[in-house]
Amino acid sequence: MSISNPDTESRIFHSLPKKVQLAIKAYAESAGLSPDVVIIFTIAHFVELESIPWHDRHNQNASGSILDELPAALRIEIEKYAAEDELPPEFVVELAIAHFLDPDSMTFDDCQTGLQQDQLALLRLEKREQAITVV
């Protein structure tokens, strides 16, 4: 999965509970990535999207949803997942982030936010892949 050149902190980041924001920032700092890369990586990993084309990052037909800040390919995968499981797309985002932070959680309410070495290793691998892609 290749992710490059996102904004630093999006509306999605700012919409997260404070404890989740702090956890995302901790992962971002530990992996040398921006918080938005961590968020988008976690969602893409959850919906099993292999690559994210950043050129289509912002939706021209913005509906005002926080999902509009995501790449179109990722929004499509979120919407498919949401439709299959009859969930609101915003809940899929919460589920993805909560699951990344704590594989046993389904919401931010029951999420433990300590750094997990296996998740950190995935993010560091992503950073290395970004460096290769940029060169």
VEXBA-785319 format. One line per field, with one value per atom (N, C-alpha, C): atom name; residue in one letter; x, y, z; residue number from 1; chain. Coordinates in steps of 0.1 Angstrom, whole numbers, always signed. Example, Ala and Ser with C-alpha at 12.3 -4.5 7.8 and 13.67 -1.06 7.14 Angstrom:
REM VEXBA-785319
at: [N,CA,C,N,CA,C] $
aa: [A,A,A,S,S,S] $
u: [+132,+123,+132,+128,+137,+129] $
v: [-57,-45,-33,-22,-11,+0] $
w: [+78,+78,+78,+71,+71,+79] $
i: [1,1,1,2,2,2] $
ch: [A,A,A,A,A,A] $
***
This chain:
REM VEXBA-785319
at: [N,CA,C,N,CA,C,N,CA,C,N,CA,C,N,CA,C,N,CA,C,N,CA,C,N,CA,C,N,CA,C,N,CA,C,N,CA,C,N,CA,C,N,CA,C,N,CA,C,N,CA,C,N,CA,C,N,CA,C,N,CA,C,N,CA,C,N,CA,C,N,CA,C,N,CA,C,N,CA,C,N,CA,C,N,CA,C,N,CA,C,N,CA,C,N,CA,C,N,CA,C,N,CA,C,N,CA,C,N,CA,C,N,CA,C,N,CA,C,N,CA,C,N,CA,C,N,CA,C,N,CA,C,N,CA,C,N,CA,C,N,CA,C,N,CA,C,N,CA,C,N,CA,C,N,CA,C,N,CA,C,N,CA,C,N,CA,C,N,CA,C,N,CA,C,N,CA,C,N,CA,C,N,CA,C,N,CA,C,N,CA,C,N,CA,C,N,CA,C,N,CA,C,N,CA,C,N,CA,C,N,CA,C,N,CA,C,N,CA,C,N,CA,C,N,CA,C,N,CA,C,N,CA,C,N,CA,C,N,CA,C,N,CA,C,N,CA,C,N,CA,C,N,CA,C,N,CA,C,N,CA,C,N,CA,C,N,CA,C,N,CA,C,N,CA,C,N,CA,C,N,CA,C,N,CA,C,N,CA,C,N,CA,C,N,CA,C,N,CA,C,N,CA,C,N,CA,C,N,CA,C,N,CA,C,N,CA,C,N,CA,C,N,CA,C,N,CA,C,N,CA,C,N,CA,C,N,CA,C,N,CA,C,N,CA,C,N,CA,C,N,CA,C,N,CA,C,N,CA,C,N,CA,C,N,CA,C,N,CA,C,N,CA,C,N,CA,C,N,CA,C,N,CA,C,N,CA,C,N,CA,C,N,CA,C,N,CA,C,N,CA,C,N,CA,C,N,CA,C,N,CA,C,N,CA,C,N,CA,C,N,CA,C,N,CA,C,N,CA,C,N,CA,C,N,CA,C,N,CA,C,N,CA,C,N,CA,C,N,CA,C,N,CA,C,N,CA,C,N,CA,C,N,CA,C,N,CA,C,N,CA,C] $
aa: [M,M,M,S,S,S,I,I,I,S,S,S,N,N,N,P,P,P,D,D,D,T,T,T,E,E,E,S,S,S,R,R,R,I,I,I,F,F,F,H,H,H,S,S,S,L,L,L,P,P,P,K,K,K,K,K,K,V,V,V,Q,Q,Q,L,L,L,A,A,A,I,I,I,K,K,K,A,A,A,Y,Y,Y,A,A,A,E,E,E,S,S,S,A,A,A,G,G,G,L,L,L,S,S,S,P,P,P,D,D,D,V,V,V,V,V,V,I,I,I,I,I,I,F,F,F,T,T,T,I,I,I,A,A,A,H,H,H,F,F,F,V,V,V,E,E,E,L,L,L,E,E,E,S,S,S,I,I,I,P,P,P,W,W,W,H,H,H,D,D,D,R,R,R,H,H,H,N,N,N,Q,Q,Q,N,N,N,A,A,A,S,S,S,G,G,G,S,S,S,I,I,I,L,L,L,D,D,D,E,E,E,L,L,L,P,P,P,A,A,A,A,A,A,L,L,L,R,R,R,I,I,I,E,E,E,I,I,I,E,E,E,K,K,K,Y,Y,Y,A,A,A,A,A,A,E,E,E,D,D,D,E,E,E,L,L,L,P,P,P,P,P,P,E,E,E,F,F,F,V,V,V,V,V,V,E,E,E,L,L,L,A,A,A,I,I,I,A,A,A,H,H,H,F,F,F,L,L,L,D,D,D,P,P,P,D,D,D,S,S,S,M,M,M,T,T,T,F,F,F,D,D,D,D,D,D,C,C,C,Q,Q,Q,T,T,T,G,G,G,L,L,L,Q,Q,Q,Q,Q,Q,D,D,D,Q,Q,Q,L,L,L,A,A,A,L,L,L,L,L,L,R,R,R,L,L,L,E,E,E,K,K,K,R,R,R,E,E,E,Q,Q,Q,A,A,A,I,I,I,T,T,T,V,V,V,V,V,V] $
u: [+9,+0,+9,+6,+15,+7,+11,+5,+15,+11,+21,+14,+21,+18,+4,-1,-14,-13,-24,-24,-20,-16,-12,-23,-34,-45,-58,-66,-79,-90,-102,-114,-117,-113,-115,-107,-94,-86,-92,-97,-103,-116,-123,-136,-134,-122,-120,-119,-123,-122,-107,-105,-92,-82,-87,-78,-74,-82,-79,-70,-72,-63,-49,-48,-35,-28,-36,-30,-25,-34,-30,-17,-16,-4,+8,+6,+17,+22,+13,+17,+24,+18,+24,+38,+40,+54,+63,+59,+68,+71,+62,+65,+71,+71,+76,+66,+53,+43,+34,+25,+15,+3,-4,-17,-26,-27,-37,-32,-19,-14,-18,-16,-20,-35,-43,-57,-61,-56,-59,-54,-42,-36,-45,-49,-57,-70,-76,-89,-87,-76,-73,-70,-62,-58,-71,-80,-92,-101,-103,-111,-104,-91,-82,-80,-78,-75,-60,-55,-41,-33,-39,-32,-42,-37,-45,-40,-48,-44,-46,-36,-37,-42,-41,-45,-60,-68,-82,-87,-78,-80,-93,-96,-108,-119,-131,-143,-148,-150,-155,-169,-177,-191,-193,-185,-185,-198,-202,-215,-214,-202,-201,-197,-196,-192,-177,-173,-158,-152,-160,-156,-151,-156,-152,-137,-130,-116,-107,-114,-106,-105,-95,-94,-107,-111,-123,-123,-111,-110,-113,-109,-111,-126,-131,-146,-154,-151,-158,-158,-146,-144,-152,-152,-159,-174,-179,-193,-197,-188,-191,-192,-182,-182,-195,-198,-210,-223,-224,-236,-237,-226,-226,-230,-226,-228,-240,-246,-257,-253,-242,-237,-236,-236,-233,-218,-215,-201,-192,-197,-189,-186,-195,-192,-181,-180,-169,-156,-155,-143,-139,-149,-147,-142,-149,-146,-131,-127,-114,-103,-105,-95,-95,-107,-107,-100,-103,-97,-82,-77,-63,-56,-63,-57,-58,-69,-72,-80,-73,-80,-92,-94,-105,-117,-115,-126,-133,-146,-154,-158,-156,-159,-148,-148,-139,-141,-153,-157,-149,-148,-141,-127,-121,-108,-97,-87,-75,-65,-58,-51,-35,-30,-16,-10,+3,+10,+12,+9,+11,+22,+32,+44,+41,+32,+29,+22,+14,+8,+18,+27,+37,+47,+49,+58,+51,+38,+31,+32,+31,+33,+47,+56,+70,+73,+68,+69,+63,+51,+45,+54,+60,+69,+81,+86,+97,+92,+80,+74,+72,+68,+66,+80,+90,+103,+108,+105,+109,+100,+87,+79,+83,+87,+91,+104,+113,+126,+124] $
v: [-12,+0,+12,+22,+34,+46,+54,+66,+77,+88,+99,+113,+122,+137,+141,+136,+141,+154,+160,+171,+166,+175,+170,+165,+173,+169,+173,+164,+166,+168,+171,+171,+157,+147,+134,+133,+137,+137,+145,+157,+166,+161,+152,+147,+135,+130,+118,+122,+113,+116,+119,+127,+132,+120,+109,+98,+91,+91,+85,+94,+107,+117,+115,+114,+112,+99,+88,+76,+77,+83,+85,+93,+104,+112,+104,+95,+87,+78,+71,+62,+70,+82,+90,+94,+99,+103,+92,+80,+68,+63,+64,+59,+69,+82,+93,+96,+95,+98,+109,+115,+124,+117,+123,+117,+113,+121,+117,+104,+103,+90,+78,+80,+69,+66,+76,+74,+67,+72,+66,+52,+50,+37,+27,+31,+22,+18,+28,+25,+16,+20,+12,-2,-4,-17,-25,-19,-25,-30,-21,-25,-33,-36,-43,-37,-24,-16,-17,-21,-23,-10,-1,+11,+23,+34,+46,+57,+60,+71,+85,+92,+104,+116,+114,+125,+128,+118,+121,+123,+129,+130,+137,+148,+156,+154,+151,+149,+162,+163,+175,+178,+167,+168,+167,+175,+174,+175,+166,+165,+171,+175,+180,+169,+157,+145,+145,+140,+139,+129,+120,+111,+118,+130,+137,+140,+140,+142,+130,+119,+107,+105,+98,+94,+87,+89,+83,+68,+62,+47,+42,+49,+45,+48,+59,+61,+50,+46,+35,+22,+19,+7,+8,+20,+22,+20,+26,+25,+10,+3,-11,-19,-17,-24,-20,-7,-3,-9,-10,-16,-31,-38,-52,-55,-47,-50,-41,-33,-25,-15,-8,+1,+15,+26,+39,+40,+46,+47,+53,+63,+69,+59,+49,+39,+29,+27,+19,+26,+39,+46,+44,+46,+44,+30,+20,+6,+3,+9,+7,+12,+25,+31,+24,+21,+15,+1,-6,-20,-19,-9,-7,-5,+4,+8,-4,-11,-22,-33,-44,-54,-60,-59,-64,-54,-42,-32,-30,-25,-22,-7,+0,+14,+21,+34,+42,+41,+38,+37,+25,+14,+3,+1,+11,+10,+13,+4,+7,+13,+23,+31,+30,+20,+18,+15,+18,+15,+0,-6,-20,-22,-29,-30,-36,-45,-51,-40,-31,-21,-10,-7,+2,-3,-16,-22,-20,-22,-19,-5,+4,+19,+22,+16,+19,+13,+1,-5,+4,+10,+19,+31,+36,+48,+44,+32,+28,+27,+22,+20,+34,+44,+58,+63,+61,+66,+60,+47,+40,+46,+49,+54,+68,+76,+90,+91,+82,+82,+77] $
w: [+0,+0,+0,-9,-9,-6,+3,+7,+7,+1,+1,+1,+7,+6,+11,+22,+27,+35,+38,+48,+61,+70,+84,+92,+94,+103,+96,+94,+87,+97,+91,+99,+106,+99,+105,+118,+117,+129,+141,+137,+148,+153,+145,+149,+159,+161,+169,+184,+193,+207,+211,+221,+225,+227,+234,+237,+224,+214,+201,+193,+194,+187,+193,+206,+213,+208,+207,+202,+188,+179,+165,+164,+172,+172,+177,+187,+192,+181,+174,+163,+152,+149,+138,+142,+154,+158,+158,+163,+164,+151,+141,+128,+118,+122,+114,+103,+106,+96,+101,+93,+98,+103,+112,+117,+106,+96,+85,+78,+76,+70,+79,+92,+101,+100,+100,+99,+86,+75,+62,+60,+65,+65,+73,+85,+93,+86,+80,+73,+61,+53,+41,+44,+55,+60,+64,+71,+76,+64,+54,+43,+32,+35,+26,+12,+12,+0,-2,-13,-15,-18,-25,-28,-28,-25,-23,-33,-44,-53,-46,-43,-36,-45,-58,-67,-67,-62,-61,-47,-39,-24,-20,-27,-22,-32,-27,-35,-41,-54,-60,-56,-54,-50,-35,-28,-13,-7,+1,+8,+22,+26,+40,+50,+45,+53,+55,+67,+69,+59,+53,+44,+31,+28,+16,+16,+27,+28,+24,+23,+19,+4,+0,-15,-19,-31,-37,-36,-39,-38,-24,-14,+0,+4,-1,+2,-4,-16,-23,-14,-10,-2,+12,+18,+30,+28,+17,+14,+11,+4,+1,+14,+23,+36,+44,+44,+51,+46,+33,+27,+30,+29,+31,+46,+55,+69,+75,+66,+70,+81,+79,+89,+82,+90,+85,+81,+70,+66,+77,+84,+95,+106,+108,+118,+113,+100,+95,+98,+96,+99,+114,+123,+137,+140,+134,+136,+131,+120,+115,+124,+128,+137,+150,+156,+169,+168,+158,+156,+155,+148,+146,+160,+168,+181,+191,+190,+199,+191,+187,+179,+185,+198,+205,+206,+202,+203,+190,+192,+181,+180,+191,+191,+199,+199,+206,+221,+225,+239,+246,+239,+245,+241,+235,+228,+238,+239,+247,+237,+241,+231,+233,+239,+240,+227,+225,+213,+212,+201,+198,+188,+192,+183,+169,+168,+155,+146,+152,+144,+140,+150,+147,+136,+136,+125,+112,+111,+98,+93,+103,+99,+95,+101,+97,+84,+81,+68,+57,+60,+51,+49,+59,+57,+48,+49,+40,+26,+24,+11,+5,+13,+8,+3,+11,+7,-6,-8,-21,-32,-30,-40,-45,-35,-38,-46,-43,-50,-64] $
i: [1,1,1,2,2,2,3,3,3,4,4,4,5,5,5,6,6,6,7,7,7,8,8,8,9,9,9,10,10,10,11,11,11,12,12,12,13,13,13,14,14,14,15,15,15,16,16,16,17,17,17,18,18,18,19,19,19,20,20,20,21,21,21,22,22,22,23,23,23,24,24,24,25,25,25,26,26,26,27,27,27,28,28,28,29,29,29,30,30,30,31,31,31,32,32,32,33,33,33,34,34,34,35,35,35,36,36,36,37,37,37,38,38,38,39,39,39,40,40,40,41,41,41,42,42,42,43,43,43,44,44,44,45,45,45,46,46,46,47,47,47,48,48,48,49,49,49,50,50,50,51,51,51,52,52,52,53,53,53,54,54,54,55,55,55,56,56,56,57,57,57,58,58,58,59,59,59,60,60,60,61,61,61,62,62,62,63,63,63,64,64,64,65,65,65,66,66,66,67,67,67,68,68,68,69,69,69,70,70,70,71,71,71,72,72,72,73,73,73,74,74,74,75,75,75,76,76,76,77,77,77,78,78,78,79,79,79,80,80,80,81,81,81,82,82,82,83,83,83,84,84,84,85,85,85,86,86,86,87,87,87,88,88,88,89,89,89,90,90,90,91,91,91,92,92,92,93,93,93,94,94,94,95,95,95,96,96,96,97,97,97,98,98,98,99,99,99,100,100,100,101,101,101,102,102,102,103,103,103,104,104,104,105,105,105,106,106,106,107,107,107,108,108,108,109,109,109,110,110,110,111,111,111,112,112,112,113,113,113,114,114,114,115,115,115,116,116,116,117,117,117,118,118,118,119,119,119,120,120,120,121,121,121,122,122,122,123,123,123,124,124,124,125,125,125,126,126,126,127,127,127,128,128,128,129,129,129,130,130,130,131,131,131,132,132,132,133,133,133,134,134,134,135,135,135] $
ch: [A,A,A,A,A,A,A,A,A,A,A,A,A,A,A,A,A,A,A,A,A,A,A,A,A,A,A,A,A,A,A,A,A,A,A,A,A,A,A,A,A,A,A,A,A,A,A,A,A,A,A,A,A,A,A,A,A,A,A,A,A,A,A,A,A,A,A,A,A,A,A,A,A,A,A,A,A,A,A,A,A,A,A,A,A,A,A,A,A,A,A,A,A,A,A,A,A,A,A,A,A,A,A,A,A,A,A,A,A,A,A,A,A,A,A,A,A,A,A,A,A,A,A,A,A,A,A,A,A,A,A,A,A,A,A,A,A,A,A,A,A,A,A,A,A,A,A,A,A,A,A,A,A,A,A,A,A,A,A,A,A,A,A,A,A,A,A,A,A,A,A,A,A,A,A,A,A,A,A,A,A,A,A,A,A,A,A,A,A,A,A,A,A,A,A,A,A,A,A,A,A,A,A,A,A,A,A,A,A,A,A,A,A,A,A,A,A,A,A,A,A,A,A,A,A,A,A,A,A,A,A,A,A,A,A,A,A,A,A,A,A,A,A,A,A,A,A,A,A,A,A,A,A,A,A,A,A,A,A,A,A,A,A,A,A,A,A,A,A,A,A,A,A,A,A,A,A,A,A,A,A,A,A,A,A,A,A,A,A,A,A,A,A,A,A,A,A,A,A,A,A,A,A,A,A,A,A,A,A,A,A,A,A,A,A,A,A,A,A,A,A,A,A,A,A,A,A,A,A,A,A,A,A,A,A,A,A,A,A,A,A,A,A,A,A,A,A,A,A,A,A,A,A,A,A,A,A,A,A,A,A,A,A,A,A,A,A,A,A,A,A,A,A,A,A,A,A,A,A,A,A,A,A,A,A,A,A,A,A,A,A,A,A,A,A,A,A,A,A,A,A,A,A,A,A] $
***
